[in-house]
């Protein structure tokens, strides 16, 4: 959750996305990379990191469908 929240904040400042503009976040590949990188650094195991990455992927898939 922390990684997703961090990337939502970064998306607003670095990507120029409006608050709540999920299409803007999720169509920027750096959003996904940021979630991945954060998860790999913050999580204690690869399994935990993969759970976070999957959450981010599913979040965008649901919002963009």
VMD Tcl script that builds the backbone (N, CA, C; Angstrom):
set m [mol new atoms 195]
animate dup $m
set s [atomselect $m all]
$s set {name element resname resid chain x y z} {
  {N N UNK 1 A 0.827 -1.202 0.000}
  {CA C UNK 1 A 0.000 0.000 0.000}
  {C C UNK 1 A 0.863 1.255 0.000}
  {N N UNK 2 A 1.947 1.220 0.766}
  {CA C UNK 2 A 2.827 2.384 0.834}
  {C C UNK 2 A 3.388 2.719 -0.541}
  {N N UNK 3 A 3.805 1.699 -1.274}
  {CA C UNK 3 A 4.393 1.943 -2.595}
  {C C UNK 3 A 3.366 2.523 -3.557}
  {N N UNK 4 A 2.142 2.023 -3.502}
  {CA C UNK 4 A 1.093 2.560 -4.372}
  {C C UNK 4 A 0.826 4.019 -4.002}
  {N N UNK 5 A 0.697 4.284 -2.714}
  {CA C UNK 5 A 0.441 5.659 -2.255}
  {C C UNK 5 A 1.566 6.594 -2.666}
  {N N UNK 6 A 2.808 6.130 -2.500}
  {CA C UNK 6 A 3.953 6.952 -2.891}
  {C C UNK 6 A 3.915 7.269 -4.383}
  {N N UNK 7 A 3.610 6.266 -5.191}
  {CA C UNK 7 A 3.600 6.482 -6.634}
  {C C UNK 7 A 2.430 7.356 -7.070}
  {N N UNK 8 A 1.314 7.299 -6.366}
  {CA C UNK 8 A 0.199 8.192 -6.691}
  {C C UNK 8 A 0.611 9.642 -6.459}
  {N N UNK 9 A 1.350 9.887 -5.380}
  {CA C UNK 9 A 1.831 11.244 -5.095}
  {C C UNK 9 A 2.852 11.686 -6.144}
  {N N UNK 10 A 3.751 10.788 -6.503}
  {CA C UNK 10 A 4.768 11.107 -7.504}
  {C C UNK 10 A 4.119 11.366 -8.862}
  {N N UNK 11 A 3.090 10.596 -9.177}
  {CA C UNK 11 A 2.414 10.764 -10.470}
  {C C UNK 11 A 1.838 12.162 -10.612}
  {N N UNK 12 A 1.362 12.709 -9.514}
  {CA C UNK 12 A 0.802 14.058 -9.569}
  {C C UNK 12 A 1.891 15.096 -9.816}
  {N N UNK 13 A 3.033 14.933 -9.149}
  {CA C UNK 13 A 4.086 15.938 -9.294}
  {C C UNK 13 A 4.970 15.687 -10.516}
  {N N UNK 14 A 5.443 14.470 -10.688}
  {CA C UNK 14 A 6.406 14.192 -11.752}
  {C C UNK 14 A 5.761 13.955 -13.115}
  {N N UNK 15 A 4.574 13.342 -13.130}
  {CA C UNK 15 A 3.943 13.014 -14.403}
  {C C UNK 15 A 2.918 14.055 -14.826}
  {N N UNK 16 A 2.578 14.967 -13.913}
  {CA C UNK 16 A 1.584 15.985 -14.221}
  {C C UNK 16 A 0.156 15.471 -14.230}
  {N N UNK 17 A -0.085 14.353 -13.560}
  {CA C UNK 17 A -1.431 13.782 -13.498}
  {C C UNK 17 A -2.252 14.511 -12.436}
  {N N UNK 18 A -3.519 14.691 -12.715}
  {CA C UNK 18 A -4.421 15.272 -11.724}
  {C C UNK 18 A -4.731 14.225 -10.660}
  {N N UNK 19 A -5.059 14.674 -9.474}
  {CA C UNK 19 A -5.434 13.764 -8.401}
  {C C UNK 19 A -6.619 12.916 -8.843}
  {N N UNK 20 A -6.478 11.609 -8.728}
  {CA C UNK 20 A -7.549 10.696 -9.097}
  {C C UNK 20 A -7.609 10.339 -10.570}
  {N N UNK 21 A -6.674 10.845 -11.378}
  {CA C UNK 21 A -6.669 10.551 -12.816}
  {C C UNK 21 A -5.936 9.237 -13.069}
  {N N UNK 22 A -6.643 8.148 -12.821}
  {CA C UNK 22 A -6.044 6.820 -12.897}
  {C C UNK 22 A -5.550 6.500 -14.303}
  {N N UNK 23 A -6.260 6.946 -15.310}
  {CA C UNK 23 A -5.819 6.696 -16.687}
  {C C UNK 23 A -4.444 7.323 -16.915}
  {N N UNK 24 A -4.243 8.517 -16.408}
  {CA C UNK 24 A -2.945 9.182 -16.534}
  {C C UNK 24 A -1.852 8.379 -15.829}
  {N N UNK 25 A -2.131 7.948 -14.588}
  {CA C UNK 25 A -1.131 7.175 -13.837}
  {C C UNK 25 A -0.784 5.889 -14.573}
  {N N UNK 26 A -1.833 5.153 -14.884}
  {CA C UNK 26 A -1.654 3.785 -15.357}
  {C C UNK 26 A -1.165 3.689 -16.792}
  {N N UNK 27 A -1.283 4.755 -17.563}
  {CA C UNK 27 A -0.755 4.717 -18.922}
  {C C UNK 27 A 0.687 5.218 -18.977}
  {N N UNK 28 A 1.220 5.644 -17.860}
  {CA C UNK 28 A 2.619 6.059 -17.787}
  {C C UNK 28 A 3.422 4.873 -17.269}
  {N N UNK 29 A 4.291 4.310 -18.103}
  {CA C UNK 29 A 5.020 3.111 -17.706}
  {C C UNK 29 A 5.880 3.333 -16.467}
  {N N UNK 30 A 6.287 4.562 -16.209}
  {CA C UNK 30 A 7.101 4.832 -15.029}
  {C C UNK 30 A 6.327 4.610 -13.730}
  {N N UNK 31 A 5.002 4.701 -13.774}
  {CA C UNK 31 A 4.183 4.398 -12.596}
  {C C UNK 31 A 4.399 2.935 -12.199}
  {N N UNK 32 A 4.295 2.045 -13.168}
  {CA C UNK 32 A 4.513 0.619 -12.908}
  {C C UNK 32 A 5.933 0.332 -12.461}
  {N N UNK 33 A 6.895 0.980 -13.099}
  {CA C UNK 33 A 8.290 0.784 -12.708}
  {C C UNK 33 A 8.516 1.262 -11.275}
  {N N UNK 34 A 7.897 2.373 -10.922}
  {CA C UNK 34 A 8.045 2.912 -9.572}
  {C C UNK 34 A 7.472 1.988 -8.521}
  {N N UNK 35 A 6.298 1.424 -8.803}
  {CA C UNK 35 A 5.697 0.461 -7.869}
  {C C UNK 35 A 6.621 -0.740 -7.719}
  {N N UNK 36 A 7.122 -1.243 -8.839}
  {CA C UNK 36 A 8.017 -2.401 -8.808}
  {C C UNK 36 A 9.278 -2.109 -8.004}
  {N N UNK 37 A 9.928 -0.997 -8.308}
  {CA C UNK 37 A 11.184 -0.668 -7.633}
  {C C UNK 37 A 10.978 -0.450 -6.144}
  {N N UNK 38 A 9.911 0.248 -5.782}
  {CA C UNK 38 A 9.599 0.487 -4.373}
  {C C UNK 38 A 9.361 -0.837 -3.661}
  {N N UNK 39 A 8.567 -1.709 -4.275}
  {CA C UNK 39 A 8.239 -2.991 -3.653}
  {C C UNK 39 A 9.490 -3.837 -3.450}
  {N N UNK 40 A 10.359 -3.850 -4.439}
  {CA C UNK 40 A 11.575 -4.652 -4.324}
  {C C UNK 40 A 12.490 -4.140 -3.220}
  {N N UNK 41 A 12.497 -2.833 -2.996}
  {CA C UNK 41 A 13.337 -2.262 -1.945}
  {C C UNK 41 A 12.692 -2.359 -0.568}
  {N N UNK 42 A 11.375 -2.169 -0.499}
  {CA C UNK 42 A 10.695 -2.058 0.793}
  {C C UNK 42 A 10.273 -3.396 1.384}
  {N N UNK 43 A 10.032 -4.369 0.535}
  {CA C UNK 43 A 9.507 -5.642 1.031}
  {C C UNK 43 A 10.635 -6.560 1.476}
  {N N UNK 44 A 10.310 -7.398 2.452}
  {CA C UNK 44 A 11.312 -8.289 3.022}
  {C C UNK 44 A 11.627 -9.502 2.171}
  {N N UNK 45 A 10.746 -9.832 1.240}
  {CA C UNK 45 A 10.977 -11.007 0.407}
  {C C UNK 45 A 10.454 -10.755 -1.002}
  {N N UNK 46 A 10.917 -11.581 -1.923}
  {CA C UNK 46 A 10.453 -11.469 -3.306}
  {C C UNK 46 A 8.958 -11.754 -3.387}
  {N N UNK 47 A 8.474 -12.664 -2.541}
  {CA C UNK 47 A 7.045 -13.000 -2.537}
  {C C UNK 47 A 6.198 -11.786 -2.153}
  {N N UNK 48 A 6.625 -11.065 -1.116}
  {CA C UNK 48 A 5.906 -9.855 -0.707}
  {C C UNK 48 A 5.953 -8.804 -1.812}
  {N N UNK 49 A 7.115 -8.634 -2.421}
  {CA C UNK 49 A 7.260 -7.654 -3.500}
  {C C UNK 49 A 6.335 -7.998 -4.660}
  {N N UNK 50 A 6.270 -9.275 -5.011}
  {CA C UNK 50 A 5.407 -9.695 -6.111}
  {C C UNK 50 A 3.936 -9.451 -5.803}
  {N N UNK 51 A 3.553 -9.575 -4.530}
  {CA C UNK 51 A 2.176 -9.290 -4.129}
  {C C UNK 51 A 1.847 -7.823 -4.383}
  {N N UNK 52 A 2.769 -6.939 -4.019}
  {CA C UNK 52 A 2.563 -5.498 -4.230}
  {C C UNK 52 A 2.510 -5.183 -5.721}
  {N N UNK 53 A 3.423 -5.751 -6.472}
  {CA C UNK 53 A 3.471 -5.515 -7.916}
  {C C UNK 53 A 2.181 -6.004 -8.574}
  {N N UNK 54 A 1.712 -7.169 -8.165}
  {CA C UNK 54 A 0.459 -7.704 -8.705}
  {C C UNK 54 A -0.715 -6.802 -8.366}
  {N N UNK 55 A -0.722 -6.279 -7.150}
  {CA C UNK 55 A -1.790 -5.364 -6.744}
  {C C UNK 55 A -1.807 -4.146 -7.672}
  {N N UNK 56 A -0.639 -3.573 -7.910}
  {CA C UNK 56 A -0.550 -2.405 -8.788}
  {C C UNK 56 A -0.995 -2.721 -10.205}
  {N N UNK 57 A -0.587 -3.874 -10.706}
  {CA C UNK 57 A -0.978 -4.294 -12.051}
  {C C UNK 57 A -2.487 -4.483 -12.141}
  {N N UNK 58 A -3.051 -5.152 -11.146}
  {CA C UNK 58 A -4.497 -5.392 -11.133}
  {C C UNK 58 A -5.278 -4.096 -10.956}
  {N N UNK 59 A -4.760 -3.194 -10.136}
  {CA C UNK 59 A -5.390 -1.887 -9.928}
  {C C UNK 59 A -5.548 -1.177 -11.265}
  {N N UNK 60 A -4.473 -1.126 -12.021}
  {CA C UNK 60 A -4.528 -0.443 -13.317}
  {C C UNK 60 A -5.402 -1.210 -14.308}
  {N N UNK 61 A -5.309 -2.530 -14.314}
  {CA C UNK 61 A -6.113 -3.320 -15.247}
  {C C UNK 61 A -7.602 -3.090 -15.010}
  {N N UNK 62 A -8.003 -3.047 -13.751}
  {CA C UNK 62 A -9.421 -2.822 -13.420}
  {C C UNK 62 A -9.861 -1.420 -13.821}
  {N N UNK 63 A -9.022 -0.452 -13.554}
  {CA C UNK 63 A -9.384 0.936 -13.833}
  {C C UNK 63 A -9.403 1.247 -15.327}
  {N N UNK 64 A -8.586 0.561 -16.096}
  {CA C UNK 64 A -8.492 0.845 -17.528}
  {C C UNK 64 A -9.447 0.002 -18.366}
  {N N UNK 65 A -10.080 -0.979 -17.738}
  {CA C UNK 65 A -10.976 -1.859 -18.513}
  {C C UNK 65 A -12.355 -1.263 -18.685}
}
mol reanalyze $m
mol bondsrecalc $m
mol representation Tube
mol addrep $m
